[in-house]
Amino acid sequence: MDEKKALGLLGIVRKAGKLADGAFLSERSLKAGRSMLILVSEDCTDRTLKEFTGMCESRHVPLIRHFDMDTLGHAIGKSERSVISIEDKGLSEKLIGFLSD
């Protein structure tokens, strides 16, 4: 697991314009079929986790629960974020690789 590389990659994804951040924009991305990966913070609410788990399962989009809200927000140059949607297949696969092991 390489958390440092994963956080750096989130910044690259943001700069590439392939990221939707926050619950509202991430849900919109997921429902529009643009989301390739949903990243949910470890300290999000139970309701948020339940909603995104259900949406991801029904759309066959992987969901990873990692980092806290402050770390996720900081990685993309914003305030706290509980949910981030990655909208690029290659970058999402690379992020999954960094966070698995």
C-alpha positions in Angstrom: 0.0 0.0 0.0 1.4 3.3 -1.0 -0.7 6.1 0.5 1.7 8.9 -0.4 1.5 8.0 -4.1 -2.2 7.6 -3.9 -2.6 11.1 -2.5 -0.3 12.5 -5.1 -2.3 10.8 -7.8 -5.5 12.5 -6.5 -3.9 15.9 -7.2 -3.0 14.8 -10.7 -6.6 13.5 -11.3 -7.9 16.9 -10.1 -5.6 18.8 -12.4 -6.6 16.6 -15.3 -10.3 17.5 -14.7 -11.2 13.9 -14.1 -12.5 14.3 -10.5 -15.9 15.1 -9.0 -15.6 16.0 -5.3 -18.2 16.1 -2.5 -21.2 13.9 -2.1 -23.5 15.9 -4.5 -21.1 16.1 -7.4 -19.9 12.5 -6.9 -23.4 11.2 -6.9 -24.1 13.1 -10.1 -21.0 11.7 -11.7 -21.9 8.2 -10.6 -25.5 8.4 -11.9 -24.3 9.9 -15.2 -22.0 6.9 -15.7 -18.8 8.9 -15.6 -17.5 7.5 -12.3 -14.9 4.7 -12.5 -14.1 4.7 -8.8 -15.7 6.2 -5.6 -13.3 7.0 -2.8 -15.2 7.5 0.6 -13.5 8.8 3.7 -13.2 6.6 6.8 -14.9 9.2 8.9 -17.9 9.9 6.7 -21.4 9.4 8.1 -23.0 6.0 8.1 -25.8 7.4 5.8 -23.2 8.6 3.2 -21.4 5.2 3.3 -24.7 3.3 3.0 -26.0 5.5 0.1 -22.7 5.3 -1.9 -22.3 1.6 -1.3 -25.7 0.9 -2.7 -25.2 3.1 -5.7 -21.8 1.7 -6.5 -23.0 -1.9 -6.1 -26.0 -1.4 -8.5 -23.7 0.3 -11.1 -20.7 -2.0 -10.6 -18.4 0.8 -9.7 -15.7 0.0 -7.1 -15.8 1.8 -3.8 -12.7 2.3 -1.6 -13.0 3.5 2.0 -9.7 5.2 2.9 -8.2 8.3 4.4 -10.1 10.8 6.5 -12.1 13.8 5.2 -9.3 16.3 5.9 -6.7 14.2 4.1 -8.9 13.7 1.0 -9.7 17.4 0.8 -6.1 18.4 1.3 -5.0 16.0 -1.5 -7.2 17.9 -4.0 -6.5 21.4 -2.7 -9.9 21.9 -1.0 -11.5 21.7 2.4 -12.7 18.5 3.9 -14.3 16.0 1.4 -16.2 12.8 2.4 -16.6 11.5 -1.2 -14.5 11.8 -4.4 -15.4 10.3 -7.8 -12.6 9.4 -10.2 -13.8 9.7 -13.8 -10.8 8.1 -15.6 -10.4 4.4 -16.0 -6.6 4.2 -16.1 -6.2 6.6 -13.2 -8.8 4.8 -11.1 -7.0 1.5 -11.7 -3.7 3.0 -10.7 -5.3 4.4 -7.5 -6.8 1.0 -6.7 -3.3 -0.5 -7.1 -1.7 2.0 -4.8 -4.4 1.4 -2.1 -4.5 -2.4 -2.3 -2.0 -4.9 -0.9 
